[in-house]
């Protein structure tokens, strides 16, 4: 029982730190992909999808 009283607050604290770090990254646009659209133009995809160029 004593282990639970120590480990549970530590686990909750680490979870809260991880959640705060995720929201910080989300707010600071860390998940934007400005190069993705530029690289997608180079991918050769046929328009009708039958596999022929």
C-alpha positions in Angstrom: 0.0 0.0 0.0 2.9 2.4 0.7 4.2 1.8 -2.8 0.9 2.9 -4.3 0.9 6.1 -2.2 4.3 7.0 -3.6 4.1 5.8 -7.2 0.6 7.1 -8.0 1.4 10.8 -7.5 4.7 10.3 -9.4 2.8 8.7 -12.3 0.2 11.5 -12.3 2.9 14.1 -12.2 4.7 12.6 -15.2 1.5 12.3 -17.1 0.7 16.0 -16.5 4.2 17.0 -17.6 3.8 15.0 -20.8 0.4 16.5 -21.5 1.7 20.0 -20.8 4.6 19.4 -23.2 2.2 18.2 -25.9 0.0 21.3 -25.6 3.1 23.5 -25.6 4.3 21.8 -28.9 0.8 22.2 -30.3 0.6 25.9 -29.4 4.0 26.6 -30.9 3.2 25.0 -34.3 5.7 22.1 -33.8 3.4 19.8 -35.8 3.2 22.0 -39.0 4.8 20.5 -42.1 5.7 23.4 -44.4 8.0 21.2 -46.5 5.3 18.5 -47.0 3.3 20.4 -49.6 6.5 21.3 -51.5 7.6 17.7 -51.6 4.2 16.4 -52.6 4.4 18.2 -55.9 7.3 16.0 -56.9 5.4 12.7 -56.4 4.2 11.3 -59.7 0.6 10.2 -59.4 -1.5 9.4 -62.4 -4.9 11.1 -62.4 -7.1 8.2 -63.5 -5.6 5.7 -61.1 -5.3 2.8 -63.6 -1.5 2.5 -63.2 -0.7 3.7 -66.7 1.4 6.8 -67.2 
